[in-house]
Amino acid sequence: MKETLVDYFISLIKIDSESKNEKAVALKIAEDLRYLGAKVTFDNAHEKTGGNIGNLYGYFSGNIDKKTILFCAHMDTVVPGNGIKPLIKDDRIVSDGSTILGADDKSGIAEIIWAIKEILESGEDHAPIEVLFTISEEIGLLGAKLFDLSNIKSEFGYVLDSHEIGNLVSGAPAANRMKYIIHGKESHAGVAPELGVSAIQIASEAISKMTLGRIDEETTCSVGTIKGGTATNIIPKEVVLKAEVRSHNEDKLQKITNHITQVLINTAAKYKLGDFQASVESVIQKEYPAFVLNNDNQSMLLAKKATSNLGIPFKSEIGGGGSDANIFNFNGLEMAVVGSGMANVHTVNEYIKLVDLENGTKWVKEIIREYSKG
């Protein structure tokens, strides 16, 4: 393994691992876990995701008679995440501006592994530790959805997949993902436009009637992509529109989802030409369920104590994004989401401050120490 935490983090960053292509970084992490003495296994989740390797699980036996504690992060990155060239500029690590950095979520991976490494090297007594590094998180939490939780011994743990160190996300919304195919009628746009029904026009009119953005303090809605048409001289016969709704309230989630669907159906119904009737196909998927942790949950109490020990301000909040924790909590495994210091994620301006990389590692170490005490 590398000599310093920064070197180790950068070594992970340099390995390409866009979603479904996590094999190289997974094998590197597995090698490092074995070097530290962990029992390591891979599952076969990739056989269902179309990726090239499964979820990575590691177990450190410990020498204190307690149940295990779990730490989790995801191995995949968003696009553009190939050929990352990390640079140290002043107080932070950045990319060269042509790609993301990949601190989401390799900062979480590096902090978990380096913290365990330092605990082991210090010779401190510690409780058993489990680590889980998932695949395809960025494209629908697929690794977490396919992981067999009966393999987990822990009652609770932490997903390192948020921003500010000391910040704990104690709840997150549910989300629906929607795909709509709008069917119009093709015709020559210059010779016979009156014989066509534009699917793009239907989509545009429908979007103008939708309630989008922040609906209220619990609910958001977005039309994210629209694709259709083949040439400017052809009335487009088909448009594919993709959208999402997120809410902490299940009734609101369904209400807004129904609103988007009905607006499209009603708009298409207005477009009829002779025997032709415009129509809409809809595919609505539950992306992930909501979760919320109480102030007296184990993960909350331990995080508050460990953060206080380090002199870092503790903050708990309800988040607006989904993570592997949504899946785990829904299936009965208590998992809080905590910050690893990543910033401006999913952009080429992503960065992590050196001090945050260090403090994130200290935080994981303090969690292990505090848990092992009590």
Buried (B, 14 or more C-beta within 10 A) or exposed (E): EBEEBBEBBBBBBBBBBBBBBBBBBBBBBBEBBEEBEBEBEBBEBBEEBEBEBBBBBBBBEBEEEEBBBBBBBBBBBBEEBEEBEBEEEEEBBBBEEEBBBBBBBBBBBBBBBBBBBBBBEEEBEBBBBBBBBBBBBBBBBBBBBBBEEEEBEBBBBBBBBBBBBBBBBBBBBBBBBBBBBBBBBBBEBEEEEEBBBBBBBBBEBBBEEBEBEEBEEBBBBEBEEBEBBEEEEBBBBBBBBBBBBBBBBEEBBBBBBEBBBEBBBEBBEEBEBEEBEBBBEBEBEEBBBBBEBEEEBBBBBBBBBBBBBBEBEBEBEBBBBBBBBBBBBBBEBBBBBBBBBBBBBEEBEBBBBBEBBBBBBBBBBBBBBBBBEE
